Amino acid sequence: MKPAKSLKQQARVAEKAARQAADEFVAGQMKALASAFRAQAKILKKKKKKPS
């Protein structure tokens, strides 16, 4: 699996865990993690498209 796709999948899993978390603090942490995964995937995709 490509790195960007893998990061997006991890973001989906983190968001799912955030929805299922009983603790609000943990849910917030998982949402932040999902956001970080998406940002990383966006950067990787941008780097790939940029001509060398």
C-alpha distance matrix in Angstrom:
0.0 3.8 6.5 8.5 6.7 6.3 9.9 11.1 10.2 12.1 14.8 15.3 15.8 18.1 20.1 20.5 21.8 24.1 25.6 26.3 27.7 31.5 32.1 32.1 31.3 28.1 27.1 27.7 25.7 22.6 23.1 23.3 20.1 18.3 20.0 19.0 15.3 15.8 18.0 15.5 12.8 15.9 16.9 13.8 13.8 17.6 17.4 15.2 17.8 20.7 22.4 23.0
3.8 0.0 3.8 5.7 5.4 6.1 8.7 10.1 10.7 12.4 14.4 15.6 16.7 18.4 20.2 21.3 22.7 24.4 26.1 27.3 28.5 32.3 32.5 32.1 31.1 28.2 27.1 27.2 25.2 22.4 22.5 22.2 19.3 17.5 18.5 17.3 13.7 13.9 15.4 12.9 10.1 12.8 13.5 10.2 10.2 13.9 13.6 11.5 14.1 17.0 18.8 19.4
6.5 3.8 0.0 3.8 5.5 5.0 6.2 8.7 9.8 10.5 12.3 14.4 15.3 16.4 18.4 20.0 21.0 22.4 24.5 25.8 26.6 30.3 30.1 29.6 28.3 25.6 24.7 24.4 22.2 19.8 19.9 19.2 16.2 14.9 15.7 14.0 10.6 11.3 12.5 9.5 7.4 10.6 11.0 7.8 9.1 12.5 12.1 11.0 14.0 16.3 18.6 19.0
8.5 5.7 3.8 0.0 3.8 5.4 5.1 6.3 8.7 9.9 10.6 12.6 14.4 15.3 16.6 18.6 20.0 21.0 22.9 24.7 25.5 29.3 29.1 28.2 27.1 24.6 23.3 22.8 21.1 18.6 18.0 17.5 14.9 13.0 13.3 12.2 8.9 8.4 9.8 7.7 4.4 7.4 8.7 6.3 6.6 10.2 10.8 10.0 12.3 14.9 17.7 18.8
6.7 5.4 5.5 3.8 0.0 3.8 5.4 5.1 6.2 8.7 9.8 10.7 12.5 14.3 15.4 16.7 18.6 20.0 21.4 23.0 24.3 28.1 28.5 27.8 27.2 24.4 22.8 22.9 21.4 18.4 18.0 18.2 15.6 13.2 14.3 13.9 10.2 9.7 12.2 10.6 7.3 10.1 12.2 10.0 9.5 13.2 14.3 12.9 14.8 17.8 20.5 21.8
6.3 6.1 5.0 5.4 3.8 0.0 3.8 5.4 5.1 6.3 8.7 9.9 10.6 12.3 14.3 15.4 16.6 18.4 20.2 21.3 22.4 26.2 26.4 26.1 25.3 22.3 21.2 21.5 19.5 16.6 16.9 17.1 13.9 12.1 13.9 13.0 9.2 10.1 12.7 10.6 8.4 11.9 13.4 11.3 11.9 15.5 16.0 15.1 17.5 20.2 22.8 23.6
9.9 8.7 6.2 5.1 5.4 3.8 0.0 3.8 5.4 5.0 6.2 8.7 9.8 10.4 12.3 14.2 15.2 16.3 18.5 20.0 20.7 24.4 24.2 23.6 22.5 19.8 18.6 18.5 16.5 13.8 13.8 13.6 10.6 8.8 10.3 9.2 5.4 6.7 9.1 7.3 5.8 9.4 11.0 9.7 10.9 14.0 14.8 14.8 17.1 19.4 22.4 23.2
11.1 10.1 8.7 6.3 5.1 5.4 3.8 0.0 3.8 5.4 5.0 6.4 8.8 9.8 10.6 12.5 14.3 15.2 16.7 18.7 19.8 23.6 23.8 22.9 22.3 19.8 18.0 18.0 16.7 13.7 13.0 13.5 11.2 8.3 9.6 10.0 6.5 5.9 9.3 9.0 6.6 9.2 11.9 11.2 11.2 14.3 16.0 15.7 17.3 20.0 23.2 24.6
10.2 10.7 9.8 8.7 6.2 5.1 5.4 3.8 0.0 3.8 5.3 5.1 6.3 8.7 9.9 10.7 12.5 14.3 15.6 16.8 18.4 22.1 22.8 22.5 22.2 19.2 17.5 18.3 17.0 13.6 13.6 14.8 12.1 9.4 11.9 12.4 8.8 9.2 12.8 12.1 10.0 13.0 15.5 14.4 14.5 17.8 19.2 18.6 20.4 23.2 26.2 27.4
12.1 12.4 10.5 9.9 8.7 6.3 5.0 5.4 3.8 0.0 3.8 5.4 5.0 6.1 8.6 9.8 10.5 12.2 14.3 15.4 16.2 19.9 20.2 20.0 19.3 16.2 15.0 15.7 13.9 10.6 11.4 12.2 9.1 7.2 10.3 10.2 6.9 8.8 12.0 11.1 10.3 13.5 15.5 14.7 15.7 18.7 19.8 19.8 21.9 24.3 27.4 28.2
14.8 14.4 12.3 10.6 9.8 8.7 6.2 5.0 5.3 3.8 0.0 3.8 5.4 5.1 6.2 8.6 9.8 10.4 12.4 14.3 15.1 18.8 18.8 18.0 17.5 14.9 13.0 13.3 12.1 8.8 8.4 9.5 7.2 4.1 7.0 8.0 5.5 6.4 9.8 10.2 9.6 12.0 14.4 14.5 15.2 17.8 19.5 19.9 21.5 23.8 27.2 28.4
15.3 15.6 14.4 12.6 10.7 9.9 8.7 6.4 5.1 5.4 3.8 0.0 3.8 5.5 5.2 6.2 8.7 9.8 10.7 12.5 14.2 17.9 18.7 18.1 18.4 15.6 13.3 14.3 13.8 10.2 9.7 11.9 10.2 7.0 9.8 11.6 9.2 9.3 13.0 13.7 12.3 14.5 17.4 17.3 17.4 20.2 22.1 22.1 23.4 26.1 29.4 30.8
15.8 16.7 15.3 14.4 12.5 10.6 9.8 8.8 6.3 5.0 5.4 3.8 0.0 3.8 5.5 5.1 6.2 8.6 10.0 10.7 12.2 15.9 16.9 17.0 17.1 13.9 12.2 13.9 13.0 9.2 10.1 12.4 10.1 8.0 11.6 12.8 10.5 11.8 15.2 15.3 14.5 17.2 19.6 19.3 19.9 22.8 24.3 24.3 26.1 28.6 31.8 32.9
18.1 18.4 16.4 15.3 14.3 12.3 10.4 9.8 8.7 6.1 5.1 5.5 3.8 0.0 3.8 5.4 5.0 6.1 8.7 9.9 10.3 14.0 14.2 14.0 13.7 10.6 9.0 10.3 9.2 5.4 6.7 8.9 6.8 5.4 9.1 10.4 9.1 10.8 13.7 14.2 14.3 16.8 18.9 19.2 20.2 22.7 24.1 24.7 26.5 28.6 32.0 33.0
20.1 20.2 18.4 16.6 15.4 14.3 12.3 10.6 9.9 8.6 6.2 5.2 5.5 3.8 0.0 3.8 5.3 4.9 6.3 8.7 9.8 13.3 13.8 13.0 13.5 11.1 8.3 9.6 9.9 6.4 5.7 9.0 8.4 6.0 8.9 11.4 10.6 11.1 14.2 15.5 15.3 17.1 19.7 20.4 20.9 23.2 25.2 25.7 27.1 29.3 32.8 34.2
20.5 21.3 20.0 18.6 16.7 15.4 14.2 12.5 10.7 9.8 8.6 6.2 5.1 5.4 3.8 0.0 3.8 5.4 5.2 6.4 8.7 12.2 13.7 13.7 14.8 12.1 9.5 11.9 12.3 8.7 9.1 12.5 11.6 9.5 12.7 14.9 13.6 14.3 17.6 18.6 18.0 20.1 22.8 23.1 23.4 26.0 27.9 28.1 29.5 32.0 35.4 36.8
21.8 22.7 21.0 20.0 18.6 16.6 15.2 14.3 12.5 10.5 9.8 8.7 6.2 5.0 5.3 3.8 0.0 3.8 5.4 5.1 6.0 9.7 10.9 11.6 12.3 9.0 7.4 10.3 10.1 6.8 8.7 11.7 10.6 9.9 13.3 14.9 14.1 15.6 18.5 19.2 19.3 21.6 23.9 24.2 25.0 27.6 29.1 29.6 31.3 33.6 37.0 38.0
24.1 24.4 22.4 21.0 20.0 18.4 16.3 15.2 14.3 12.2 10.4 9.8 8.6 6.1 4.9 5.4 3.8 0.0 3.8 5.4 5.2 8.6 9.0 8.5 9.5 7.0 4.1 7.0 7.8 5.2 6.1 9.5 9.6 9.1 11.7 13.9 14.0 15.1 17.6 19.0 19.5 21.2 23.5 24.4 25.3 27.3 29.2 30.0 31.5 33.5 37.0 38.2
25.6 26.1 24.5 22.9 21.4 20.2 18.5 16.7 15.6 14.3 12.4 10.7 10.0 8.7 6.3 5.2 5.4 3.8 0.0 3.8 5.7 8.4 10.0 9.6 11.8 9.9 6.8 9.6 11.4 8.9 8.9 12.6 13.1 11.8 14.2 16.8 16.7 17.2 20.0 21.6 21.6 23.1 25.8 26.7 27.1 29.2 31.4 32.0 33.1 35.4 38.9 40.4
26.3 27.3 25.8 24.7 23.0 21.3 20.0 18.7 16.8 15.4 14.3 12.5 10.7 9.9 8.7 6.4 5.1 5.4 3.8 0.0 3.8 6.4 9.1 10.1 12.3 9.9 7.9 11.5 12.6 10.3 11.5 14.9 14.8 14.1 16.9 19.1 18.7 19.7 22.6 23.8 23.8 25.8 28.3 28.8 29.4 31.8 33.7 34.2 35.6 37.9 41.4 42.7
27.7 28.5 26.6 25.5 24.3 22.4 20.7 19.8 18.4 16.2 15.1 14.2 12.2 10.3 9.8 8.7 6.0 5.2 5.7 3.8 0.0 3.8 5.5 7.1 8.9 6.6 5.5 9.3 10.2 8.9 10.7 13.6 13.7 14.0 16.6 18.5 18.6 20.1 22.5 23.7 24.3 26.2 28.4 29.1 30.2 32.3 34.0 34.8 36.5 38.4 42.0 43.0
31.5 32.3 30.3 29.3 28.1 26.2 24.4 23.6 22.1 19.9 18.8 17.9 15.9 14.0 13.3 12.2 9.7 8.6 8.4 6.4 3.8 0.0 3.8 6.4 9.0 7.9 7.6 11.0 12.4 11.9 13.5 16.2 16.8 17.4 19.7 21.6 22.1 23.5 25.8 27.0 27.8 29.7 31.7 32.7 33.7 35.8 37.5 38.4 40.0 41.9 45.5 46.5
32.1 32.5 30.1 29.1 28.5 26.4 24.2 23.8 22.8 20.2 18.8 18.7 16.9 14.2 13.8 13.7 10.9 9.0 10.0 9.1 5.5 3.8 0.0 3.8 5.5 5.4 6.3 8.8 10.1 10.8 12.5 14.5 15.5 16.7 18.6 20.2 21.2 22.9 24.6 26.0 27.2 28.9 30.7 31.9 33.2 35.0 36.5 37.9 39.5 41.1 44.7 45.6
32.1 32.1 29.6 28.2 27.8 26.1 23.6 22.9 22.5 20.0 18.0 18.1 17.0 14.0 13.0 13.7 11.6 8.5 9.6 10.1 7.1 6.4 3.8 0.0 3.8 5.5 5.0 6.2 8.7 9.9 10.5 12.4 14.2 15.3 16.6 18.5 20.0 21.2 22.7 24.5 25.9 27.1 28.9 30.5 31.7 33.1 34.9 36.4 37.8 39.2 42.9 44.0
31.3 31.1 28.3 27.1 27.2 25.3 22.5 22.3 22.2 19.3 17.5 18.4 17.1 13.7 13.5 14.8 12.3 9.5 11.8 12.3 8.9 9.0 5.5 3.8 0.0 3.8 5.4 5.2 6.3 8.8 10.0 10.7 12.4 14.4 15.5 16.7 18.6 20.2 21.2 22.7 24.6 26.0 27.3 28.9 30.5 31.8 33.3 35.0 36.6 37.8 41.4 42.2
28.1 28.2 25.6 24.6 24.4 22.3 19.8 19.8 19.2 16.2 14.9 15.6 13.9 10.6 11.1 12.1 9.0 7.0 9.9 9.9 6.6 7.9 5.4 5.5 3.8 0.0 3.8 5.4 5.0 6.2 8.6 9.8 10.4 12.3 14.2 15.2 16.4 18.5 19.9 21.0 22.6 24.4 25.8 27.0 28.7 30.3 31.6 33.1 34.9 36.3 39.9 40.6
27.1 27.1 24.7 23.3 22.8 21.2 18.6 18.0 17.5 15.0 13.0 13.3 12.2 9.0 8.3 9.5 7.4 4.1 6.8 7.9 5.5 7.6 6.3 5.0 5.4 3.8 0.0 3.8 5.4 5.2 6.2 8.7 9.8 10.6 12.4 14.3 15.3 16.7 18.5 20.0 21.2 22.7 24.6 25.9 27.1 28.8 30.5 31.8 33.3 34.9 38.6 39.6
27.7 27.2 24.4 22.8 22.9 21.5 18.5 18.0 18.3 15.7 13.3 14.3 13.9 10.3 9.6 11.9 10.3 7.0 9.6 11.5 9.3 11.0 8.8 6.2 5.2 5.4 3.8 0.0 3.8 5.4 5.1 6.2 8.6 9.9 10.6 12.4 14.3 15.5 16.6 18.5 20.1 21.2 22.8 24.5 25.9 27.1 28.8 30.5 31.9 33.2 36.9 37.9
25.7 25.2 22.2 21.1 21.4 19.5 16.5 16.7 17.0 13.9 12.1 13.8 13.0 9.2 9.9 12.3 10.1 7.8 11.4 12.6 10.2 12.4 10.1 8.7 6.3 5.0 5.4 3.8 0.0 3.8 5.4 5.1 6.2 8.7 9.9 10.5 12.4 14.4 15.3 16.5 18.5 20.0 21.2 22.7 24.4 25.8 27.1 28.8 30.6 31.7 35.3 36.0
22.6 22.4 19.8 18.6 18.4 16.6 13.8 13.7 13.6 10.6 8.8 10.2 9.2 5.4 6.4 8.7 6.8 5.2 8.9 10.3 8.9 11.9 10.8 9.9 8.8 6.2 5.2 5.4 3.8 0.0 3.8 5.4 4.9 6.2 8.6 9.7 10.5 12.4 14.2 15.2 16.5 18.4 20.1 21.1 22.6 24.4 25.8 27.1 28.9 30.4 34.0 34.8
23.1 22.5 19.9 18.0 18.0 16.9 13.8 13.0 13.6 11.4 8.4 9.7 10.1 6.7 5.7 9.1 8.7 6.1 8.9 11.5 10.7 13.5 12.5 10.5 10.0 8.6 6.2 5.1 5.4 3.8 0.0 3.8 5.4 5.0 6.2 8.7 9.9 10.7 12.4 14.3 15.4 16.6 18.6 20.1 21.2 22.7 24.6 26.0 27.3 28.8 32.5 33.7
23.3 22.2 19.2 17.5 18.2 17.1 13.6 13.5 14.8 12.2 9.5 11.9 12.4 8.9 9.0 12.5 11.7 9.5 12.6 14.9 13.6 16.2 14.5 12.4 10.7 9.8 8.7 6.2 5.1 5.4 3.8 0.0 3.8 5.4 5.0 6.2 8.7 9.9 10.5 12.4 14.3 15.3 16.7 18.5 20.0 21.1 22.7 24.6 26.0 27.1 30.8 31.7
20.1 19.3 16.2 14.9 15.6 13.9 10.6 11.2 12.1 9.1 7.2 10.2 10.1 6.8 8.4 11.6 10.6 9.6 13.1 14.8 13.7 16.8 15.5 14.2 12.4 10.4 9.8 8.6 6.2 4.9 5.4 3.8 0.0 3.8 5.4 5.0 6.2 8.7 9.9 10.6 12.4 14.3 15.4 16.6 18.4 20.0 21.2 22.7 24.6 25.9 29.4 30.1
18.3 17.5 14.9 13.0 13.2 12.1 8.8 8.3 9.4 7.2 4.1 7.0 8.0 5.4 6.0 9.5 9.9 9.1 11.8 14.1 14.0 17.4 16.7 15.3 14.4 12.3 10.6 9.9 8.7 6.2 5.0 5.4 3.8 0.0 3.8 5.4 5.1 6.3 8.7 9.9 10.6 12.4 14.4 15.5 16.6 18.5 20.1 21.3 22.8 24.6 28.1 29.2
20.0 18.5 15.7 13.3 14.3 13.9 10.3 9.6 11.9 10.3 7.0 9.8 11.6 9.1 8.9 12.7 13.3 11.7 14.2 16.9 16.6 19.7 18.6 16.6 15.5 14.2 12.4 10.6 9.9 8.6 6.2 5.0 5.4 3.8 0.0 3.8 5.4 5.2 6.2 8.7 9.9 10.6 12.5 14.4 15.4 16.6 18.5 20.2 21.3 22.7 26.4 27.6
19.0 17.3 14.0 12.2 13.9 13.0 9.2 10.0 12.4 10.2 8.0 11.6 12.8 10.4 11.4 14.9 14.9 13.9 16.8 19.1 18.5 21.6 20.2 18.5 16.7 15.2 14.3 12.4 10.5 9.7 8.7 6.2 5.0 5.4 3.8 0.0 3.8 5.4 5.1 6.2 8.6 9.8 10.7 12.4 14.3 15.4 16.6 18.5 20.2 21.2 24.8 25.6
15.3 13.7 10.6 8.9 10.2 9.2 5.4 6.5 8.8 6.9 5.5 9.2 10.5 9.1 10.6 13.6 14.1 14.0 16.7 18.7 18.6 22.1 21.2 20.0 18.6 16.4 15.3 14.3 12.4 10.5 9.9 8.7 6.2 5.1 5.4 3.8 0.0 3.8 5.5 5.1 6.2 8.7 10.0 10.6 12.3 14.3 15.5 16.7 18.6 20.2 23.6 24.5
15.8 13.9 11.3 8.4 9.7 10.1 6.7 5.9 9.2 8.8 6.4 9.3 11.8 10.8 11.1 14.3 15.6 15.1 17.2 19.7 20.1 23.5 22.9 21.2 20.2 18.5 16.7 15.5 14.4 12.4 10.7 9.9 8.7 6.3 5.2 5.4 3.8 0.0 3.8 5.4 5.1 6.1 8.7 9.9 10.5 12.2 14.3 15.4 16.6 18.4 22.0 23.4
18.0 15.4 12.5 9.8 12.2 12.7 9.1 9.3 12.8 12.0 9.8 13.0 15.2 13.7 14.2 17.6 18.5 17.6 20.0 22.6 22.5 25.8 24.6 22.7 21.2 19.9 18.5 16.6 15.3 14.2 12.4 10.5 9.9 8.7 6.2 5.1 5.5 3.8 0.0 3.8 5.5 5.1 6.3 8.7 9.9 10.6 12.4 14.4 15.5 16.6 20.3 21.5
15.5 12.9 9.5 7.7 10.6 10.6 7.3 9.0 12.1 11.1 10.2 13.7 15.3 14.2 15.5 18.6 19.2 19.0 21.6 23.8 23.7 27.0 26.0 24.5 22.7 21.0 20.0 18.5 16.5 15.2 14.3 12.4 10.6 9.9 8.7 6.2 5.1 5.4 3.8 0.0 3.8 5.4 5.2 6.3 8.6 9.9 10.7 12.5 14.5 15.5 18.9 19.6
12.8 10.1 7.4 4.4 7.3 8.4 5.8 6.6 10.0 10.3 9.6 12.3 14.5 14.3 15.3 18.0 19.3 19.5 21.6 23.8 24.3 27.8 27.2 25.9 24.6 22.6 21.2 20.1 18.5 16.5 15.4 14.3 12.4 10.6 9.9 8.6 6.2 5.1 5.5 3.8 0.0 3.8 5.5 5.1 6.1 8.6 9.9 10.6 12.5 14.3 17.7 18.9
15.9 12.8 10.6 7.4 10.1 11.9 9.4 9.2 13.0 13.5 12.0 14.5 17.2 16.8 17.1 20.1 21.6 21.2 23.1 25.8 26.2 29.7 28.9 27.1 26.0 24.4 22.7 21.2 20.0 18.4 16.6 15.3 14.3 12.4 10.6 9.8 8.7 6.1 5.1 5.4 3.8 0.0 3.8 5.5 5.1 6.1 8.6 10.0 10.7 12.3 16.0 17.7
16.9 13.5 11.0 8.7 12.2 13.4 11.0 11.9 15.5 15.5 14.4 17.4 19.6 18.9 19.7 22.8 23.9 23.5 25.8 28.3 28.4 31.7 30.7 28.9 27.3 25.8 24.6 22.8 21.2 20.1 18.6 16.7 15.4 14.4 12.5 10.7 10.0 8.7 6.3 5.2 5.5 3.8 0.0 3.8 5.4 5.0 6.1 8.6 10.0 10.6 14.2 15.2
13.8 10.2 7.8 6.3 10.0 11.3 9.7 11.2 14.4 14.7 14.5 17.3 19.3 19.2 20.4 23.1 24.2 24.4 26.7 28.8 29.1 32.7 31.9 30.5 28.9 27.0 25.9 24.5 22.7 21.1 20.1 18.5 16.6 15.5 14.4 12.4 10.6 9.9 8.7 6.3 5.1 5.5 3.8 0.0 3.8 5.4 5.1 6.2 8.8 10.0 13.2 13.9
13.8 10.2 9.1 6.6 9.5 11.9 10.9 11.2 14.5 15.7 15.2 17.4 19.9 20.2 20.9 23.4 25.0 25.3 27.1 29.4 30.2 33.7 33.2 31.7 30.5 28.7 27.1 25.9 24.4 22.6 21.2 20.0 18.4 16.6 15.4 14.3 12.3 10.5 9.9 8.6 6.1 5.1 5.4 3.8 0.0 3.8 5.5 5.1 6.4 8.7 12.0 13.7
17.6 13.9 12.5 10.2 13.2 15.5 14.0 14.3 17.8 18.7 17.8 20.2 22.8 22.7 23.2 26.0 27.6 27.3 29.2 31.8 32.3 35.8 35.0 33.1 31.8 30.3 28.8 27.1 25.8 24.4 22.7 21.1 20.0 18.5 16.6 15.4 14.3 12.2 10.6 9.9 8.6 6.1 5.0 5.4 3.8 0.0 3.8 5.4 5.2 6.2 10.0 11.9
17.4 13.6 12.1 10.8 14.3 16.0 14.8 16.0 19.2 19.8 19.5 22.1 24.3 24.1 25.2 27.9 29.1 29.2 31.4 33.7 34.0 37.5 36.5 34.9 33.3 31.6 30.5 28.8 27.1 25.8 24.6 22.7 21.2 20.1 18.5 16.6 15.5 14.3 12.4 10.7 9.9 8.6 6.1 5.1 5.5 3.8 0.0 3.8 5.5 5.2 8.3 9.1
15.2 11.5 11.0 10.0 12.9 15.1 14.8 15.7 18.6 19.8 19.9 22.1 24.3 24.7 25.7 28.1 29.6 30.0 32.0 34.2 34.8 38.4 37.9 36.4 35.0 33.1 31.8 30.5 28.8 27.1 26.0 24.6 22.7 21.3 20.2 18.5 16.7 15.4 14.4 12.5 10.6 10.0 8.6 6.2 5.1 5.4 3.8 0.0 3.8 5.6 7.7 9.0
17.8 14.1 14.0 12.3 14.8 17.5 17.1 17.3 20.4 21.9 21.5 23.4 26.1 26.5 27.1 29.5 31.3 31.5 33.1 35.6 36.5 40.0 39.5 37.8 36.6 34.9 33.3 31.9 30.6 28.9 27.3 26.0 24.6 22.8 21.3 20.2 18.6 16.6 15.5 14.5 12.5 10.7 10.0 8.8 6.4 5.2 5.5 3.8 0.0 3.8 6.3 9.0
20.7 17.0 16.3 14.9 17.8 20.2 19.4 20.0 23.2 24.3 23.8 26.1 28.6 28.6 29.3 32.0 33.6 33.5 35.4 37.9 38.4 41.9 41.1 39.2 37.8 36.3 34.9 33.2 31.7 30.4 28.8 27.1 25.9 24.6 22.7 21.2 20.2 18.4 16.6 15.5 14.3 12.3 10.6 10.0 8.7 6.2 5.2 5.6 3.8 0.0 3.8 6.4
22.4 18.8 18.6 17.7 20.5 22.8 22.4 23.2 26.2 27.4 27.2 29.4 31.8 32.0 32.8 35.4 37.0 37.0 38.9 41.4 42.0 45.5 44.7 42.9 41.4 39.9 38.6 36.9 35.3 34.0 32.5 30.8 29.4 28.1 26.4 24.8 23.6 22.0 20.3 18.9 17.7 16.0 14.2 13.2 12.0 10.0 8.3 7.7 6.3 3.8 0.0 3.8
23.0 19.4 19.0 18.8 21.8 23.6 23.2 24.6 27.4 28.2 28.4 30.8 32.9 33.0 34.2 36.8 38.0 38.2 40.4 42.7 43.0 46.5 45.6 44.0 42.2 40.6 39.6 37.9 36.0 34.8 33.7 31.7 30.1 29.2 27.6 25.6 24.5 23.4 21.5 19.6 18.9 17.7 15.2 13.9 13.7 11.9 9.1 9.0 9.0 6.4 3.8 0.0
